[in-house]
């Protein structure tokens, strides 16, 4: 795995940073947000995790106690511990007025819109190992995020993802890896196995294995396994900032340490530019709608491949006043006739 290129020497040159975003698909800025400010946020999160038993009594860093979540405690948007963390004043301050916001204002040339979804989805808490967590929107997940493009979840080009390590993250703690140049090839096929989101296959062997075990591409045109990736990563430090393009292929790395990995995953765009329905709603609202879609479509008895495509179509379109079952039937008919 190769290293991310640090562009912090160009921090005061928005034109150069925009050029790098265009060419590389990402900008990595070492120490851009200030170590002390970020560690203060981290300390607030650790305090909540300690109160829920995930961090041992008296511990001042994100050491894992060994506790496995009970129910939805750590589920994005839903979990009790997550809700308490998202309500912290320091979290709201980071999301709405952190250093990344003032930097984006310069890069994007205008006032910045922080997505509503950031409120209950922005903070990521990753326990060690490959633990399964509770279903969100009817989709199974694990503590290791598979390779994917954010464009799969958010079908609009008018935003940037900012990823912020809230602690020092070395090879053992894991972190985020991005596939160099992957933003240039289009929209990759994203796979599911039943209700389990598999992501984007990283090579031919993985695609073959998923297909053999009843995995299917739900959406996307480009077969990512045609390409050979150079994955980029680094030893992240509290205060670093990574920004990348919606089409950039990226994945979480397994946490093999004795610590809980803490990071922020936040999306912004220039105010007044076209956006999508998810940007205007909380994560919790979006996932409740996804659950309704899956329940409705699964009740129609459609062939699995067609069902995946109907679910994808309705979720991209978002909530409407019309009856969801009628919309699902209409979408299924149109997709069937077009295939």
C-alpha positions, 0 to 999 in steps of 0.5 A: 500500500502506497502513501497519500501525498501531503499537500499541506504546503499549499493550504493557502493556495485554493487554486492549487488545491482545486487543481489537485482535487481535479487531477488526483481526486483527493487532497490530504492536508497534514495537521490542517485542523489543529491537533488540540481542537480535534483531540478535545472532540475525541475526549468528549466522545471517549467520555460517552463511550466510557459511560456505556462501558465500551472504554474501561473506567479511568481510561483517557484514550479510546481503549476498547473494553472488549464490550460488544454492542447490545442491540443498536447501541453503536448503530449509525443514527439509531444507537443510544451511545451514537445519539448522545455523541451526536448531541455533543456541542463539540460535535456540532461545532466541528461539523458546522464550523470546523476548519474544513468548512472555512477551507471549503468556502475558499475552495468552492468559492462561496458559502458552504451547505453542511448536509442535514445527514451529517447531524446523525451520521458524521461520527464513525466508531469502529471496534476492532475486528470484523464484527457484524452490527445491527441492520440499518435500513434492512442492510447488514454491515460490519465494522470494516467498510467495504470498497465503494464510491460515495456516488453509490449512496449519493447520486450527485456530483456537487459535493466533497467528502471530508474524512477526519481522523479524531485520533492518531490512526496507525496501521494497526488501528486501520483508517481509510484507504483510497484507490489512486485514479479510481475516480476517472473510470466512471460508476462501478458495479456495487454488489449485494448478497441478499440484504448484505452490502458487499461493495465493489469487488477489488479484483476478479477473484473477489467478483467470482467468489461473490457471484458463486455465493449468490452475490449480484451487482445492484447498480453501476456500469463499470466492472471494477475488477478490470482495473488494478488498484494502487491503494493509498493510506498513511499513518493519520494524526489527529488534526489531519484532513482528507477530502475526496471526489464522490467517484473515488473508490475507497474502503475502511481498513480492519482495526487490529488494535486494542483501540476503538477507531474514531473518525468523522465522515462529513459531506459539504457542497457550495450553498445554492448548488443542486443537491439530492433528497438525502442531503436535506434529511437526517440519516435516520429518516433516510434509512427508515425510508429504505426499510419501507422500500425493501419491505414493499419490494420484497413483498412483490415476489420479484426475481432477485436481480430485478428486486435489487434494481427496483430498490435502487431506483426508488431509493435514488428517487426518494420519498414522494406523495404517491403510494410506494407499492404502486411506484415499486410495481411501475418501476419493476415493469419499466425495468423489466421491459428495458432489459 
